[in-house]
Amino acid sequence: MLHVISYRGPYTLTLKAVEWLRDESWPGVFVLGESSRESGSFHVEYVGRSDTNLADRISEWIGTHPEFMFAFTETPWQAFLEECHIFHHLHPSGNQSHPVASLYRGWQCPDCSDRIWA
């Protein structure tokens, strides 16, 4: 599977940093974690998504991690696919369970072929 999603960030996980996203009601995916000053890489500790409004979802996590990165997607399905991809390939320590296809029944994870729904 080809992943061409372009992430923005990292940004400090504060209300001010998330506030400018509020005008955009798009689905998307986000990662929480911290940048390494030495290597310049971003250590992903948690991956999440929103099927409707990414800014609202990210704002729920303010104060829990130092930084975040995000990407808007055109559809909730794309956000789910990317969340699954990061979950399976980066194994974020903050994710205890597989991403759930909350509003959409029958979505299948492309990485493990499980059908996951709420």
C-alpha positions in Angstrom: 0.0 0.0 0.0 1.4 3.4 -1.0 1.2 6.1 1.7 1.4 9.6 0.4 -0.1 11.5 3.3 1.9 14.6 4.1 2.1 15.5 7.8 2.4 19.0 9.1 4.4 19.8 12.2 5.6 19.1 14.8 3.8 21.7 16.8 3.8 22.2 20.6 0.6 20.6 21.9 -1.1 23.8 23.2 -4.5 25.3 22.8 -2.9 28.2 20.8 -1.3 25.7 18.4 -4.5 23.8 17.8 -6.8 26.8 17.7 -5.9 27.8 14.1 -7.1 24.4 12.9 -10.6 25.0 14.1 -11.7 26.7 10.9 -11.1 23.4 9.1 -13.7 20.7 9.7 -11.9 17.8 8.0 -11.2 14.2 8.9 -7.6 13.4 9.5 -5.0 11.6 11.5 -2.6 12.8 14.2 0.4 11.6 16.1 1.5 12.7 19.6 5.0 12.5 20.8 8.3 14.4 20.9 11.0 15.6 18.5 14.6 14.6 19.0 16.9 17.6 18.9 19.8 15.3 18.1 18.4 13.4 15.2 15.6 15.6 14.1 13.2 12.7 14.1 9.8 12.6 15.7 9.1 9.8 18.3 5.5 8.7 18.0 3.9 7.8 21.3 0.2 7.8 20.2 -1.8 7.8 16.9 -5.4 8.9 16.6 -7.8 10.2 14.1 -11.1 12.1 13.7 -13.7 11.2 11.1 -15.3 14.6 11.3 -13.1 17.4 12.9 -9.5 16.8 13.5 -8.9 20.0 15.5 -11.6 19.0 18.1 -10.0 15.6 18.5 -6.5 16.9 18.9 -7.6 19.5 21.5 -8.8 16.6 23.7 -5.1 15.7 24.2 -3.7 19.1 25.2 -1.3 18.7 28.1 -0.7 15.0 27.6 2.2 15.1 25.2 4.8 17.7 24.3 4.1 17.9 20.5 1.9 16.7 17.7 1.8 16.3 14.0 -1.2 15.9 11.8 -2.6 15.4 8.3 -6.0 16.2 6.9 -7.6 13.5 4.7 -10.3 13.7 2.2 -12.4 10.9 3.8 -12.8 9.2 7.2 -11.8 5.9 5.4 -8.4 7.4 4.5 -7.9 8.6 8.1 -8.7 5.1 9.3 -6.2 3.5 6.9 -3.4 5.8 8.0 -4.2 5.3 11.6 -4.0 1.5 11.1 -0.8 1.8 9.2 1.0 3.8 11.9 -0.4 1.5 14.6 1.0 -1.6 13.0 4.3 -0.2 11.7 5.3 2.2 14.6 3.7 0.4 17.5 3.0 3.6 19.5 3.3 2.9 23.3 0.2 4.9 24.1 -2.1 2.9 21.9 -3.3 -0.1 23.9 -5.7 -1.5 21.2 -6.3 -1.5 17.5 -8.0 1.5 15.9 -11.7 1.2 15.8 -13.9 2.2 12.8 -16.2 4.0 15.0 -19.0 5.2 12.7 -18.6 2.9 9.8 -19.4 -0.8 10.0 -17.3 -3.4 8.1 -14.1 -1.5 7.5 -11.2 -3.9 7.2 -7.7 -3.1 8.4 -5.4 -3.6 5.4 -2.5 -4.5 7.7 -4.1 -7.4 9.7 -7.3 -8.0 7.7 -9.4 -7.7 10.9 -12.8 -6.1 10.7 -12.9 -3.6 13.5 -16.0 -1.7 14.6 -17.4 -0.2 17.7 
